[in-house]
Amino acid sequence: MELSVAQTVIEKMYSHQDRVRGSAGTFLWFMEEVGELAAALASGTADEKSGEFADVLAWLMTLANVEGIDLTEAFRKYSEGCPGCGKMVCSCNEKV
């Protein structure tokens, strides 16, 4: 599934309650899922990790939808190379 299609699916499923909750509340749910992913990475099974990655991605899409951000368009800058050094194989030393 393409990212744009997935973001549309999330929009259709949750848009009303997401907008009622707002950005701040949605961000808190997103961070909770990031915490669950951290726990799964530390000691979870492959299935648990997979589920948590999916949850984090879904909540990121939810937050983007609330903010009116098209993630495909936002991510497009990475298709041209690293935003830091501009190379397709990053040579930045900042995040090593």
Backbone as XML, in Angstrom:
<?xml version="1.0"?>
<chain id="A" units="angstrom">
  <residue number="1" name="MET">
    <atom name="N" x="0.850" y="-1.179" z="0.000"/>
    <atom name="CA" x="0.000" y="0.000" z="0.000"/>
    <atom name="C" x="0.893" y="1.238" z="0.000"/>
  </residue>
  <residue number="2" name="GLU">
    <atom name="N" x="0.549" y="2.175" z="-0.849"/>
    <atom name="CA" x="1.299" y="3.431" z="-0.902"/>
    <atom name="C" x="0.958" y="4.297" z="0.305"/>
  </residue>
  <residue number="3" name="LEU">
    <atom name="N" x="1.910" y="5.127" z="0.683"/>
    <atom name="CA" x="1.739" y="6.000" z="1.840"/>
    <atom name="C" x="0.494" y="6.877" z="1.703"/>
  </residue>
  <residue number="4" name="SER">
    <atom name="N" x="0.267" y="7.433" z="0.530"/>
    <atom name="CA" x="-0.892" y="8.310" z="0.333"/>
    <atom name="C" x="-2.203" y="7.554" z="0.520"/>
  </residue>
  <residue number="5" name="VAL">
    <atom name="N" x="-2.248" y="6.314" z="0.069"/>
    <atom name="CA" x="-3.449" y="5.489" z="0.240"/>
    <atom name="C" x="-3.652" y="5.176" z="1.719"/>
  </residue>
  <residue number="6" name="ALA">
    <atom name="N" x="-2.579" y="4.813" z="2.393"/>
    <atom name="CA" x="-2.668" y="4.510" z="3.823"/>
    <atom name="C" x="-3.141" y="5.729" z="4.610"/>
  </residue>
  <residue number="7" name="GLN">
    <atom name="N" x="-2.639" y="6.900" z="4.273"/>
    <atom name="CA" x="-3.053" y="8.116" z="4.976"/>
    <atom name="C" x="-4.533" y="8.397" z="4.724"/>
  </residue>
  <residue number="8" name="THR">
    <atom name="N" x="-5.017" y="8.113" z="3.530"/>
    <atom name="CA" x="-6.435" y="8.286" z="3.217"/>
    <atom name="C" x="-7.293" y="7.289" z="3.997"/>
  </residue>
  <residue number="9" name="VAL">
    <atom name="N" x="-6.825" y="6.058" z="4.129"/>
    <atom name="CA" x="-7.544" y="5.050" z="4.919"/>
    <atom name="C" x="-7.686" y="5.519" z="6.363"/>
  </residue>
  <residue number="10" name="ILE">
    <atom name="N" x="-6.602" y="6.000" z="6.943"/>
    <atom name="CA" x="-6.635" y="6.499" z="8.325"/>
    <atom name="C" x="-7.585" y="7.687" z="8.428"/>
  </residue>
  <residue number="11" name="GLU">
    <atom name="N" x="-7.559" y="8.553" z="7.441"/>
    <atom name="CA" x="-8.459" y="9.718" z="7.417"/>
    <atom name="C" x="-9.919" y="9.268" z="7.443"/>
  </residue>
  <residue number="12" name="LYS">
    <atom name="N" x="-10.260" y="8.296" z="6.603"/>
    <atom name="CA" x="-11.640" y="7.818" z="6.535"/>
    <atom name="C" x="-12.072" y="7.156" z="7.845"/>
  </residue>
  <residue number="13" name="MET">
    <atom name="N" x="-11.177" y="6.397" z="8.458"/>
    <atom name="CA" x="-11.523" y="5.669" z="9.670"/>
    <atom name="C" x="-11.682" y="6.571" z="10.892"/>
  </residue>
  <residue number="14" name="TYR">
    <atom name="N" x="-10.829" y="7.571" z="11.018"/>
    <atom name="CA" x="-10.721" y="8.270" z="12.297"/>
    <atom name="C" x="-10.869" y="9.785" z="12.243"/>
  </residue>
  <residue number="15" name="SER">
    <atom name="N" x="-11.115" y="10.372" z="11.091"/>
    <atom name="CA" x="-11.010" y="11.826" z="10.959"/>
    <atom name="C" x="-11.883" y="12.609" z="11.941"/>
  </residue>
  <residue number="16" name="HIS">
    <atom name="N" x="-13.107" y="12.176" z="12.156"/>
    <atom name="CA" x="-13.979" y="12.953" z="13.032"/>
    <atom name="C" x="-13.424" y="12.997" z="14.453"/>
  </residue>
  <residue number="17" name="GLN">
    <atom name="N" x="-13.157" y="11.844" z="15.036"/>
    <atom name="CA" x="-12.678" y="11.834" z="16.422"/>
    <atom name="C" x="-11.286" y="12.445" z="16.545"/>
  </residue>
  <residue number="18" name="ASP">
    <atom name="N" x="-10.475" y="12.323" z="15.502"/>
    <atom name="CA" x="-9.139" y="12.914" z="15.548"/>
    <atom name="C" x="-9.217" y="14.433" z="15.633"/>
  </residue>
  <residue number="19" name="ARG">
    <atom name="N" x="-10.096" y="15.026" z="14.851"/>
    <atom name="CA" x="-10.213" y="16.483" z="14.862"/>
    <atom name="C" x="-10.842" y="16.984" z="16.160"/>
  </residue>
  <residue number="20" name="VAL">
    <atom name="N" x="-11.733" y="16.205" z="16.735"/>
    <atom name="CA" x="-12.305" y="16.564" z="18.037"/>
    <atom name="C" x="-11.207" y="16.534" z="19.103"/>
  </residue>
  <residue number="21" name="ARG">
    <atom name="N" x="-10.342" y="15.521" z="19.045"/>
    <atom name="CA" x="-9.254" y="15.377" z="20.015"/>
    <atom name="C" x="-8.227" y="16.481" z="19.827"/>
  </residue>
  <residue number="22" name="GLY">
    <atom name="N" x="-7.981" y="16.885" z="18.575"/>
    <atom name="CA" x="-7.024" y="17.940" z="18.277"/>
    <atom name="C" x="-5.588" y="17.460" z="18.224"/>
  </residue>
  <residue number="23" name="SER">
    <atom name="N" x="-4.721" y="18.373" z="17.845"/>
    <atom name="CA" x="-3.300" y="18.038" z="17.679"/>
    <atom name="C" x="-2.621" y="17.632" z="18.978"/>
  </residue>
  <residue number="24" name="ALA">
    <atom name="N" x="-2.873" y="18.365" z="20.035"/>
    <atom name="CA" x="-2.188" y="18.072" z="21.304"/>
    <atom name="C" x="-2.573" y="16.692" z="21.827"/>
  </residue>
  <residue number="25" name="GLY">
    <atom name="N" x="-3.853" y="16.383" z="21.830"/>
    <atom name="CA" x="-4.302" y="15.081" z="22.303"/>
    <atom name="C" x="-3.826" y="13.956" z="21.400"/>
  </residue>
  <residue number="26" name="THR">
    <atom name="N" x="-3.837" y="14.197" z="20.107"/>
    <atom name="CA" x="-3.380" y="13.194" z="19.153"/>
    <atom name="C" x="-1.887" y="12.954" z="19.312"/>
  </residue>
  <residue number="27" name="PHE">
    <atom name="N" x="-1.141" y="14.020" z="19.562"/>
    <atom name="CA" x="0.298" y="13.870" z="19.773"/>
    <atom name="C" x="0.585" y="13.020" z="21.010"/>
  </residue>
  <residue number="28" name="LEU">
    <atom name="N" x="-0.197" y="13.198" z="22.060"/>
    <atom name="CA" x="-0.001" y="12.385" z="23.268"/>
    <atom name="C" x="-0.242" y="10.900" z="22.977"/>
  </residue>
  <residue number="29" name="TRP">
    <atom name="N" x="-1.282" y="10.587" z="22.203"/>
    <atom name="CA" x="-1.532" y="9.195" z="21.821"/>
    <atom name="C" x="-0.386" y="8.669" z="20.971"/>
  </residue>
  <residue number="30" name="PHE">
    <atom name="N" x="0.122" y="9.488" z="20.051"/>
    <atom name="CA" x="1.251" y="9.101" z="19.217"/>
    <atom name="C" x="2.458" y="8.760" z="20.091"/>
  </residue>
  <residue number="31" name="MET">
    <atom name="N" x="2.732" y="9.606" z="21.074"/>
    <atom name="CA" x="3.889" y="9.368" z="21.948"/>
    <atom name="C" x="3.712" y="8.109" z="22.795"/>
  </residue>
  <residue number="32" name="GLU">
    <atom name="N" x="2.486" y="7.826" z="23.190"/>
    <atom name="CA" x="2.228" y="6.584" z="23.924"/>
    <atom name="C" x="2.585" y="5.386" z="23.046"/>
  </residue>
  <residue number="33" name="GLU">
    <atom name="N" x="2.213" y="5.457" z="21.777"/>
    <atom name="CA" x="2.537" y="4.363" z="20.857"/>
    <atom name="C" x="4.041" y="4.256" z="20.631"/>
  </residue>
  <residue number="34" name="VAL">
    <atom name="N" x="4.742" y="5.388" z="20.591"/>
    <atom name="CA" x="6.202" y="5.351" z="20.467"/>
    <atom name="C" x="6.797" y="4.641" z="21.685"/>
  </residue>
  <residue number="35" name="GLY">
    <atom name="N" x="6.252" y="4.902" z="22.861"/>
    <atom name="CA" x="6.714" y="4.218" z="24.074"/>
    <atom name="C" x="6.468" y="2.719" z="24.007"/>
  </residue>
  <residue number="36" name="GLU">
    <atom name="N" x="5.319" y="2.328" z="23.488"/>
    <atom name="CA" x="5.032" y="0.903" z="23.338"/>
    <atom name="C" x="5.974" y="0.259" z="22.331"/>
  </residue>
  <residue number="37" name="LEU">
    <atom name="N" x="6.320" y="0.992" z="21.276"/>
    <atom name="CA" x="7.297" y="0.478" z="20.315"/>
    <atom name="C" x="8.659" y="0.301" z="20.989"/>
  </residue>
  <residue number="38" name="ALA">
    <atom name="N" x="9.049" y="1.258" z="21.815"/>
    <atom name="CA" x="10.328" y="1.157" z="22.527"/>
    <atom name="C" x="10.361" y="-0.097" z="23.398"/>
  </residue>
  <residue number="39" name="ALA">
    <atom name="N" x="9.269" y="-0.370" z="24.090"/>
    <atom name="CA" x="9.199" y="-1.565" z="24.937"/>
    <atom name="C" x="9.271" y="-2.836" z="24.088"/>
  </residue>
  <residue number="40" name="ALA">
    <atom name="N" x="8.577" y="-2.839" z="22.944"/>
    <atom name="CA" x="8.603" y="-4.011" z="22.066"/>
    <atom name="C" x="9.998" y="-4.235" z="21.495"/>
  </residue>
  <residue number="41" name="LEU">
    <atom name="N" x="10.690" y="-3.150" z="21.142"/>
    <atom name="CA" x="12.051" y="-3.287" z="20.625"/>
    <atom name="C" x="12.981" y="-3.877" z="21.674"/>
  </residue>
  <residue number="42" name="ALA">
    <atom name="N" x="12.736" y="-3.541" z="22.928"/>
    <atom name="CA" x="13.592" y="-4.022" z="24.013"/>
    <atom name="C" x="13.372" y="-5.502" z="24.309"/>
  </residue>
  <residue number="43" name="SER">
    <atom name="N" x="12.116" y="-5.949" z="24.228"/>
    <atom name="CA" x="11.880" y="-7.332" z="24.654"/>
    <atom name="C" x="10.699" y="-8.014" z="23.970"/>
  </residue>
  <residue number="44" name="GLY">
    <atom name="N" x="10.210" y="-7.460" z="22.892"/>
    <atom name="CA" x="9.036" y="-8.035" z="22.242"/>
    <atom name="C" x="9.373" y="-9.057" z="21.179"/>
  </residue>
  <residue number="45" name="THR">
    <atom name="N" x="8.345" y="-9.786" z="20.784"/>
    <atom name="CA" x="8.474" y="-10.727" z="19.679"/>
    <atom name="C" x="8.436" y="-9.960" z="18.356"/>
  </residue>
  <residue number="46" name="ALA">
    <atom name="N" x="8.728" y="-10.644" z="17.289"/>
    <atom name="CA" x="8.659" y="-10.009" z="15.971"/>
    <atom name="C" x="7.234" y="-9.538" z="15.682"/>
  </residue>
  <residue number="47" name="ASP">
    <atom name="N" x="6.236" y="-10.310" z="16.058"/>
    <atom name="CA" x="4.838" y="-9.909" z="15.852"/>
    <atom name="C" x="4.484" y="-8.674" z="16.667"/>
  </residue>
  <residue number="48" name="GLU">
    <atom name="N" x="4.955" y="-8.609" z="17.903"/>
    <atom name="CA" x="4.690" y="-7.438" z="18.744"/>
    <atom name="C" x="5.364" y="-6.194" z="18.162"/>
  </residue>
  <residue number="49" name="LYS">
    <atom name="N" x="6.592" y="-6.342" z="17.707"/>
    <atom name="CA" x="7.304" y="-5.217" z="17.091"/>
    <atom name="C" x="6.567" y="-4.744" z="15.848"/>
  </residue>
  <residue number="50" name="SER">
    <atom name="N" x="6.155" y="-5.682" z="15.008"/>
    <atom name="CA" x="5.432" y="-5.343" z="13.788"/>
    <atom name="C" x="4.157" y="-4.566" z="14.105"/>
  </residue>
  <residue number="51" name="GLY">
    <atom name="N" x="3.412" y="-5.024" z="15.091"/>
    <atom name="CA" x="2.184" y="-4.348" z="15.489"/>
    <atom name="C" x="2.435" y="-2.947" z="16.000"/>
  </residue>
  <residue number="52" name="GLU">
    <atom name="N" x="3.480" y="-2.775" z="16.765"/>
    <atom name="CA" x="3.789" y="-1.453" z="17.309"/>
    <atom name="C" x="4.298" y="-0.502" z="16.229"/>
  </residue>
  <residue number="53" name="PHE">
    <atom name="N" x="5.092" y="-1.019" z="15.278"/>
    <atom name="CA" x="5.492" y="-0.169" z="14.155"/>
    <atom name="C" x="4.263" y="0.313" z="13.397"/>
  </residue>
  <residue number="54" name="ALA">
    <atom name="N" x="3.307" y="-0.593" z="13.172"/>
    <atom name="CA" x="2.073" y="-0.221" z="12.466"/>
    <atom name="C" x="1.301" y="0.829" z="13.255"/>
  </residue>
  <residue number="55" name="ASP">
    <atom name="N" x="1.217" y="0.656" z="14.576"/>
    <atom name="CA" x="0.497" y="1.629" z="15.412"/>
    <atom name="C" x="1.153" y="3.006" z="15.351"/>
  </residue>
  <residue number="56" name="VAL">
    <atom name="N" x="2.479" y="3.050" z="15.426"/>
    <atom name="CA" x="3.193" y="4.330" z="15.363"/>
    <atom name="C" x="2.948" y="5.008" z="14.020"/>
  </residue>
  <residue number="57" name="LEU">
    <atom name="N" x="3.017" y="4.235" z="12.951"/>
    <atom name="CA" x="2.781" y="4.811" z="11.628"/>
    <atom name="C" x="1.344" y="5.325" z="11.508"/>
  </residue>
  <residue number="58" name="ALA">
    <atom name="N" x="0.381" y="4.562" z="12.008"/>
    <atom name="CA" x="-1.019" y="4.990" z="11.944"/>
    <atom name="C" x="-1.238" y="6.275" z="12.730"/>
  </residue>
  <residue number="59" name="TRP">
    <atom name="N" x="-0.645" y="6.371" z="13.911"/>
    <atom name="CA" x="-0.819" y="7.588" z="14.711"/>
    <atom name="C" x="-0.075" y="8.773" z="14.110"/>
  </residue>
  <residue number="60" name="LEU">
    <atom name="N" x="1.056" y="8.533" z="13.446"/>
    <atom name="CA" x="1.747" y="9.609" z="12.736"/>
    <atom name="C" x="0.867" y="10.131" z="11.610"/>
  </residue>
  <residue number="61" name="MET">
    <atom name="N" x="0.230" y="9.211" z="10.886"/>
    <atom name="CA" x="-0.689" y="9.614" z="9.825"/>
    <atom name="C" x="-1.878" y="10.381" z="10.392"/>
  </residue>
  <residue number="62" name="THR">
    <atom name="N" x="-2.373" y="9.935" z="11.514"/>
    <atom name="CA" x="-3.480" y="10.618" z="12.176"/>
    <atom name="C" x="-3.100" y="12.053" z="12.505"/>
  </residue>
  <residue number="63" name="LEU">
    <atom name="N" x="-1.935" y="12.227" z="13.105"/>
    <atom name="CA" x="-1.465" y="13.558" z="13.468"/>
    <atom name="C" x="-1.280" y="14.427" z="12.227"/>
  </residue>
  <residue number="64" name="ALA">
    <atom name="N" x="-0.722" y="13.859" z="11.181"/>
    <atom name="CA" x="-0.553" y="14.601" z="9.926"/>
    <atom name="C" x="-1.912" y="15.017" z="9.364"/>
  </residue>
  <residue number="65" name="ASN">
    <atom name="N" x="-2.890" y="14.130" z="9.425"/>
    <atom name="CA" x="-4.224" y="14.460" z="8.933"/>
    <atom name="C" x="-4.838" y="15.607" z="9.733"/>
  </residue>
  <residue number="66" name="VAL">
    <atom name="N" x="-4.713" y="15.563" z="11.040"/>
    <atom name="CA" x="-5.253" y="16.639" z="11.884"/>
    <atom name="C" x="-4.611" y="17.968" z="11.507"/>
  </residue>
  <residue number="67" name="GLU">
    <atom name="N" x="-3.334" y="17.939" z="11.179"/>
    <atom name="CA" x="-2.594" y="19.154" z="10.829"/>
    <atom name="C" x="-2.688" y="19.516" z="9.353"/>
  </residue>
  <residue number="68" name="GLY">
    <atom name="N" x="-3.346" y="18.667" z="8.553"/>
    <atom name="CA" x="-3.485" y="18.947" z="7.128"/>
    <atom name="C" x="-2.201" y="18.755" z="6.332"/>
  </residue>
  <residue number="69" name="ILE">
    <atom name="N" x="-1.378" y="17.825" z="6.759"/>
    <atom name="CA" x="-0.092" y="17.562" z="6.110"/>
    <atom name="C" x="-0.183" y="16.301" z="5.269"/>
  </residue>
  <residue number="70" name="ASP">
    <atom name="N" x="0.193" y="16.404" z="4.008"/>
    <atom name="CA" x="0.286" y="15.255" z="3.111"/>
    <atom name="C" x="1.672" y="14.648" z="3.320"/>
  </residue>
  <residue number="71" name="LEU">
    <atom name="N" x="1.729" y="13.477" z="3.933"/>
    <atom name="CA" x="3.024" y="12.877" z="4.259"/>
    <atom name="C" x="3.834" y="12.505" z="3.022"/>
  </residue>
  <residue number="72" name="THR">
    <atom name="N" x="3.163" y="12.120" z="1.946"/>
    <atom name="CA" x="3.893" y="11.815" z="0.718"/>
    <atom name="C" x="4.637" y="13.051" z="0.237"/>
  </residue>
  <residue number="73" name="GLU">
    <atom name="N" x="3.950" y="14.165" z="0.229"/>
    <atom name="CA" x="4.576" y="15.417" z="-0.202"/>
    <atom name="C" x="5.667" y="15.849" z="0.784"/>
  </residue>
  <residue number="74" name="ALA">
    <atom name="N" x="5.390" y="15.717" z="2.069"/>
    <atom name="CA" x="6.374" y="16.110" z="3.085"/>
    <atom name="C" x="7.649" y="15.272" z="2.989"/>
  </residue>
  <residue number="75" name="PHE">
    <atom name="N" x="7.484" y="13.995" z="2.655"/>
    <atom name="CA" x="8.633" y="13.090" z="2.599"/>
    <atom name="C" x="9.401" y="13.196" z="1.287"/>
  </residue>
  <residue number="76" name="ARG">
    <atom name="N" x="8.810" y="13.862" z="0.308"/>
    <atom name="CA" x="9.419" y="13.959" z="-1.022"/>
    <atom name="C" x="10.851" y="14.507" z="-0.972"/>
  </residue>
  <residue number="77" name="LYS">
    <atom name="N" x="11.149" y="15.376" z="-0.032"/>
    <atom name="CA" x="12.490" y="15.960" z="0.033"/>
    <atom name="C" x="13.570" y="14.890" z="0.216"/>
  </residue>
  <residue number="78" name="TYR">
    <atom name="N" x="13.204" y="13.751" z="0.797"/>
    <atom name="CA" x="14.180" y="12.685" z="0.989"/>
    <atom name="C" x="14.499" y="11.958" z="-0.310"/>
  </residue>
  <residue number="79" name="SER">
    <atom name="N" x="13.654" y="12.081" z="-1.329"/>
    <atom name="CA" x="13.916" y="11.422" z="-2.608"/>
    <atom name="C" x="15.071" y="12.087" z="-3.347"/>
  </residue>
  <residue number="80" name="GLU">
    <atom name="N" x="15.457" y="13.260" z="-2.923"/>
    <atom name="CA" x="16.545" y="14.005" z="-3.561"/>
    <atom name="C" x="17.865" y="13.855" z="-2.817"/>
  </residue>
  <residue number="81" name="GLY">
    <atom name="N" x="17.843" y="13.109" z="-1.717"/>
    <atom name="CA" x="19.043" y="12.908" z="-0.921"/>
    <atom name="C" x="18.848" y="13.389" z="0.498"/>
  </residue>
  <residue number="82" name="CYS">
    <atom name="N" x="19.835" y="13.179" z="1.299"/>
    <atom name="CA" x="19.797" y="13.574" z="2.710"/>
    <atom name="C" x="19.556" y="15.083" z="2.825"/>
  </residue>
  <residue number="83" name="PRO">
    <atom name="N" x="18.584" y="15.501" z="3.641"/>
    <atom name="CA" x="18.353" y="16.938" z="3.812"/>
    <atom name="C" x="19.555" y="17.673" z="4.397"/>
  </residue>
  <residue number="84" name="GLY">
    <atom name="N" x="20.434" y="16.946" z="5.092"/>
    <atom name="CA" x="21.613" y="17.572" z="5.686"/>
    <atom name="C" x="22.749" y="17.788" z="4.704"/>
  </residue>
  <residue number="85" name="CYS">
    <atom name="N" x="23.177" y="16.688" z="4.055"/>
    <atom name="CA" x="24.346" y="16.776" z="3.165"/>
    <atom name="C" x="23.978" y="16.733" z="1.688"/>
  </residue>
  <residue number="86" name="GLY">
    <atom name="N" x="22.742" y="16.370" z="1.367"/>
    <atom name="CA" x="22.289" y="16.330" z="-0.017"/>
    <atom name="C" x="22.677" y="15.080" z="-0.785"/>
  </residue>
  <residue number="87" name="LYS">
    <atom name="N" x="23.356" y="14.142" z="-0.149"/>
    <atom name="CA" x="23.810" y="12.933" z="-0.839"/>
    <atom name="C" x="22.805" y="11.798" z="-0.652"/>
  </residue>
  <residue number="88" name="MET">
    <atom name="N" x="22.750" y="10.890" z="-1.638"/>
    <atom name="CA" x="21.856" y="9.738" z="-1.533"/>
    <atom name="C" x="22.337" y="8.756" z="-0.471"/>
  </residue>
  <residue number="89" name="VAL">
    <atom name="N" x="23.634" y="8.683" z="-0.250"/>
    <atom name="CA" x="24.185" y="7.920" z="0.869"/>
    <atom name="C" x="24.727" y="8.958" z="1.840"/>
  </residue>
  <residue number="90" name="CYS">
    <atom name="N" x="24.009" y="9.139" z="2.932"/>
    <atom name="CA" x="24.323" y="10.209" z="3.874"/>
    <atom name="C" x="25.766" y="10.137" z="4.369"/>
  </residue>
  <residue number="91" name="SER">
    <atom name="N" x="26.397" y="11.302" z="4.392"/>
    <atom name="CA" x="27.757" y="11.373" z="4.945"/>
    <atom name="C" x="27.802" y="12.341" z="6.125"/>
  </residue>
  <residue number="92" name="CYS">
    <atom name="N" x="26.635" y="12.679" z="6.651"/>
    <atom name="CA" x="26.581" y="13.552" z="7.837"/>
    <atom name="C" x="27.126" y="12.782" z="9.044"/>
  </residue>
  <residue number="93" name="ASN">
    <atom name="N" x="27.858" y="13.467" z="9.880"/>
    <atom name="CA" x="28.386" y="12.846" z="11.088"/>
    <atom name="C" x="27.598" y="13.244" z="12.339"/>
  </residue>
  <residue number="94" name="GLU">
    <atom name="N" x="26.587" y="14.089" z="12.157"/>
    <atom name="CA" x="25.868" y="14.648" z="13.292"/>
    <atom name="C" x="25.065" y="13.613" z="14.077"/>
  </residue>
  <residue number="95" name="LYS">
    <atom name="N" x="24.526" y="12.589" z="13.424"/>
    <atom name="CA" x="23.641" y="11.638" z="14.089"/>
    <atom name="C" x="24.233" y="10.247" z="14.197"/>
  </residue>
  <residue number="96" name="VAL">
    <atom name="N" x="25.551" y="10.154" z="14.169"/>
    <atom name="CA" x="26.212" y="8.856" z="14.255"/>
    <atom name="C" x="26.189" y="8.366" z="15.675"/>
  </residue>
</chain>
